[in-house]
């Protein structure tokens, strides 16, 4: 059994020769399924702009159009066009909200940031003097008798003797 080529768009496999592959890529079904796949990722605004410029297909409205996806006329139903218009308007409203939200958020200047930091540092210095002794206790359900020394929690004495520091 020779090599086989699997087409993800068509969900088919066939003998992998240059001629077979070329004929498959030129096929109407492959091109239609490939276009359908990539259209699924298109922006609704671009689809709406493209379809609104086209004239509705009379053959498609009366039954089925022989040209299919390669037809130069629009195969969109009025309901589908209305649905696309709603999607586009929702996206625009969302993007406008995001823009307005980002405008409201202003980045602090260096001076504002330094002032805020100095206030925070002053508060922590004042609070350190007023703090009372903390009592640390492990939960009763923890069994730490079998742990290696590197994983044992520090004792209350060790915590009291360590210098206070800020992380991050």
PyMOL commands that set and color helices and strands:
alter all, ss='L'
color gray80, all
select helices_A, chain A and resi 18-26+28-39+44-52+58-62+68-70+78-104+110-130+149-151+156-161
alter helices_A, ss='H'
color red, helices_A
select strands_A, chain A and resi 4-7+12-15
alter strands_A, ss='S'
color yellow, strands_A
deselect
rebuild
show_as cartoon
